Amino acid sequence: IAKFSDINILSWGTYVGGSSAETFNDLEVFPDGRITFAGWGASLALGEVNSAAAASGGADNDGIIGVLSSNGTTMSYLDKIGGTGNDRIFDIENYGNNLYWTGAVANGFPVSTNVYDNTNNGGLSDIIVGRVSDVGGAASYKATFYGTGSEDLGNGIKQVTQTSCGGGGVTTTFLLIWGTVNGAGLPTKNLNNEPFIDNSFNGGRDMFFAGFTNPLDTLIYST
């Protein structure tokens, strides 16, 4: 990870990793200059800091999440999270003091109680949607599965705030997740019983869009 003050002037740069292969996939910058990043790797010893969820400790890939100081010298949070298979985190966003992330994980990935789905749906990978504090710690960790019995990938996540035109202008904030599914059976839902864009699988691979409440306990939309 590196910071440039100009196109050809390096302010600082640092490695993040262990003795095996690590893959960097996404980065966001806090207002105070700190950096949160995500990816995956197979190193058994990454040097976790304030870990929120135990990794499997196996040789397969586990998801990696971290928060790096604005000057690139210290890691306030670094986590390797995984189960019994290959787990990858593709996108991470920071909102307030929380990090929200999504990816594709195998059976055994640590999820939580009181979430939308704490049972893996089968296949090579399930969509994962997670939340953790920007300083880590087990108390702030939540994660839910979402997917079919095939290979499913969560590719992107954004927090969305919208205000309804009618009914007193009610403001709603939720997490929008999008990605790819490789089979039928994805739970679909629409708002206010309105018509779907598409609530059936079309064969091959399909894109999906889904909305979850911030506590990750309710699916409010999916197509």
C-alpha positions as CSV (number, residue, x, y, z in Angstrom):
1,I,0.0,0.0,0.0
2,A,1.5,3.4,-0.9
3,K,0.7,7.1,-0.8
4,F,1.8,9.5,-3.4
5,S,1.8,13.3,-2.8
6,D,2.2,13.9,-6.6
7,I,2.2,11.6,-9.6
8,N,5.9,10.9,-9.2
9,I,6.6,11.7,-5.5
10,L,6.2,8.8,-3.1
11,S,5.2,9.9,0.5
12,W,5.4,6.4,1.9
13,G,4.9,2.7,1.0
14,T,4.6,-0.5,3.0
15,Y,4.2,-4.2,2.5
16,V,1.3,-6.1,4.1
17,G,1.5,-9.9,4.2
18,G,3.0,-13.1,5.4
19,S,5.1,-15.8,3.8
20,S,2.4,-17.0,1.3
21,A,0.5,-15.3,-1.5
22,E,-1.7,-12.3,-0.5
23,T,-4.1,-10.6,-2.9
24,F,-5.1,-6.9,-2.5
25,N,-8.6,-6.1,-3.8
26,D,-10.0,-2.8,-2.4
27,L,-9.1,0.3,-0.5
28,E,-11.0,3.3,1.1
29,V,-9.7,6.4,2.9
30,F,-11.2,7.7,6.1
31,P,-11.7,11.5,6.5
32,D,-8.8,11.5,8.9
33,G,-6.5,9.9,6.4
34,R,-6.5,6.3,7.8
35,I,-6.8,3.6,5.2
36,T,-9.0,0.5,5.3
37,F,-8.3,-2.3,2.8
38,A,-9.4,-5.8,2.0
39,G,-8.4,-8.9,0.1
40,W,-7.4,-12.5,0.9
41,G,-4.3,-14.6,1.5
42,A,-3.0,-18.0,2.6
43,S,-0.3,-17.1,5.1
44,L,-0.8,-18.9,8.4
45,A,0.8,-16.0,10.4
46,L,-0.3,-12.6,9.2
47,G,0.3,-10.7,12.5
48,E,-3.3,-9.9,13.4
49,V,-4.1,-6.9,15.5
50,N,-7.4,-6.7,17.5
51,S,-8.8,-9.7,15.7
52,A,-12.6,-9.8,15.5
53,A,-13.1,-13.4,14.2
54,A,-10.8,-16.4,14.3
55,A,-9.4,-17.7,11.0
56,S,-9.3,-21.4,10.2
57,G,-5.6,-21.6,10.4
58,G,-5.5,-23.8,7.3
59,A,-3.6,-23.5,4.1
60,D,-6.6,-22.2,2.0
61,N,-7.2,-18.5,1.4
62,D,-8.9,-16.5,4.2
63,G,-10.3,-13.0,3.9
64,I,-8.1,-10.1,5.1
65,I,-9.3,-6.8,6.5
66,G,-7.1,-4.0,7.9
67,V,-6.9,-0.4,9.0
68,L,-3.6,1.4,8.4
69,S,-2.6,4.7,9.9
70,S,-2.5,7.8,7.7
71,N,1.3,7.8,7.7
72,G,1.5,4.1,6.9
73,T,3.5,3.2,10.1
74,T,1.0,1.3,12.3
75,M,-1.9,-1.1,11.9
76,S,-4.8,-0.4,14.3
77,Y,-6.7,-3.4,13.0
78,L,-5.6,-6.4,11.0
79,D,-7.7,-9.5,10.6
80,K,-7.5,-12.9,8.8
81,I,-11.0,-14.4,8.7
82,G,-11.9,-17.7,7.2
83,G,-13.3,-21.2,7.3
84,T,-12.4,-24.5,5.9
85,G,-12.2,-23.5,2.2
86,N,-11.2,-20.5,0.0
87,D,-12.6,-17.2,1.4
88,R,-12.2,-13.9,-0.4
89,I,-13.2,-10.3,0.3
90,F,-13.8,-8.2,-2.8
91,D,-15.1,-4.9,-1.5
92,I,-14.9,-2.8,1.7
93,E,-16.5,0.5,2.7
94,N,-16.1,2.7,5.8
95,Y,-19.1,4.6,7.2
96,G,-18.6,6.3,10.6
97,N,-16.8,3.9,12.9
98,N,-17.9,0.7,10.9
99,L,-16.4,-1.2,8.1
100,Y,-18.8,-3.0,5.7
101,W,-17.6,-5.7,3.3
102,T,-18.6,-8.4,0.9
103,G,-17.1,-11.3,-0.9
104,A,-17.3,-15.0,-1.6
105,V,-16.7,-17.6,1.1
106,A,-16.8,-21.4,1.7
107,N,-18.4,-23.4,4.4
108,G,-17.2,-22.7,7.9
109,F,-16.7,-19.0,7.5
110,P,-17.6,-17.4,10.8
111,V,-21.0,-15.7,10.9
112,S,-23.2,-14.5,13.7
113,T,-26.4,-15.1,15.5
114,N,-29.3,-12.8,14.9
115,V,-28.4,-12.2,11.2
116,Y,-30.3,-12.9,8.0
117,D,-28.7,-16.3,7.3
118,N,-26.1,-18.1,9.4
119,T,-26.2,-21.3,7.4
120,N,-24.0,-21.7,4.3
121,N,-26.2,-22.5,1.2
122,G,-23.8,-24.9,-0.4
123,G,-21.8,-24.9,-3.6
124,L,-18.2,-23.7,-4.1
125,S,-18.9,-20.3,-2.5
126,D,-21.6,-18.2,-0.8
127,I,-22.0,-14.4,-0.8
128,I,-20.9,-13.0,2.6
129,V,-21.9,-9.6,3.9
130,G,-20.1,-8.4,7.0
131,R,-19.6,-5.5,9.5
132,V,-16.9,-4.8,12.0
133,S,-15.6,-1.8,13.9
134,D,-12.7,0.2,12.5
135,V,-10.7,-0.9,15.5
136,G,-11.7,-4.5,15.3
137,G,-12.7,-6.6,18.3
138,A,-15.1,-9.6,18.5
139,A,-17.9,-7.5,20.0
140,S,-18.3,-5.5,16.8
141,Y,-18.2,-8.4,14.4
142,K,-21.4,-9.5,12.4
143,A,-21.6,-11.5,9.2
144,T,-24.4,-13.2,7.2
145,F,-24.5,-15.6,4.3
146,Y,-26.6,-15.0,1.2
147,G,-26.7,-17.2,-1.9
148,T,-27.8,-20.3,-3.8
149,G,-26.5,-23.8,-3.8
150,S,-24.0,-22.9,-6.6
151,E,-21.0,-20.5,-6.8
152,D,-22.0,-17.0,-5.7
153,L,-19.9,-13.9,-5.4
154,G,-20.5,-10.6,-3.6
155,N,-18.6,-8.1,-5.7
156,G,-19.6,-4.6,-4.3
157,I,-21.2,-2.9,-1.3
158,K,-22.4,0.7,-0.7
159,Q,-24.4,2.3,2.1
160,V,-27.5,4.0,0.6
161,T,-29.7,6.6,2.2
162,Q,-33.0,7.5,0.5
163,T,-36.0,9.6,1.5
164,S,-39.5,8.6,0.3
165,C,-41.6,11.1,-1.7
166,G,-44.8,10.3,0.1
167,G,-45.7,9.2,3.6
168,G,-44.0,12.1,5.5
169,G,-40.6,11.8,3.7
170,V,-39.3,8.8,5.7
171,T,-35.5,8.4,5.4
172,T,-34.1,4.9,5.2
173,T,-30.5,3.7,5.3
174,F,-29.5,0.3,4.0
175,L,-26.6,-1.7,2.5
176,L,-26.8,-2.3,-1.2
177,I,-24.8,-5.4,-2.3
178,W,-24.3,-6.6,-5.9
179,G,-22.5,-9.5,-7.6
180,T,-22.9,-12.7,-9.5
181,V,-24.8,-16.0,-9.0
182,N,-24.2,-19.2,-10.9
183,G,-27.4,-21.0,-10.2
184,A,-31.1,-20.8,-9.3
185,G,-32.6,-20.3,-5.9
186,L,-31.4,-16.9,-4.8
187,P,-34.0,-15.4,-2.4
188,T,-35.7,-12.4,-4.0
189,K,-37.8,-9.7,-2.6
190,N,-39.3,-6.4,-3.7
191,L,-40.5,-3.3,-1.8
192,N,-44.2,-2.7,-1.2
193,N,-45.1,-5.7,-3.4
194,E,-44.1,-3.8,-6.5
195,P,-43.3,-5.7,-9.8
196,F,-39.9,-7.2,-10.0
197,I,-37.3,-6.4,-12.6
198,D,-36.6,-10.1,-12.6
199,N,-37.2,-12.7,-9.9
200,S,-36.1,-15.8,-11.8
201,F,-32.7,-17.2,-12.7
202,N,-32.0,-17.0,-16.5
203,G,-29.3,-19.6,-16.8
204,G,-25.5,-19.4,-17.1
205,R,-24.5,-16.6,-14.7
206,D,-26.8,-13.8,-13.5
207,M,-26.1,-10.5,-11.8
208,F,-27.9,-9.7,-8.6
209,F,-28.7,-6.6,-6.5
210,A,-29.7,-6.9,-2.8
211,G,-30.5,-4.6,0.1
212,F,-29.9,-5.4,3.7
213,T,-30.6,-3.5,6.9
214,N,-27.4,-2.3,8.6
215,P,-27.7,-4.8,11.4
216,L,-27.6,-7.5,8.7
217,D,-30.7,-9.2,10.0
218,T,-33.2,-8.4,7.3
219,L,-33.3,-8.6,3.5
220,I,-35.3,-5.7,2.2
221,Y,-34.8,-6.1,-1.5
222,S,-33.3,-8.5,-4.0
223,T,-33.5,-9.1,-7.8
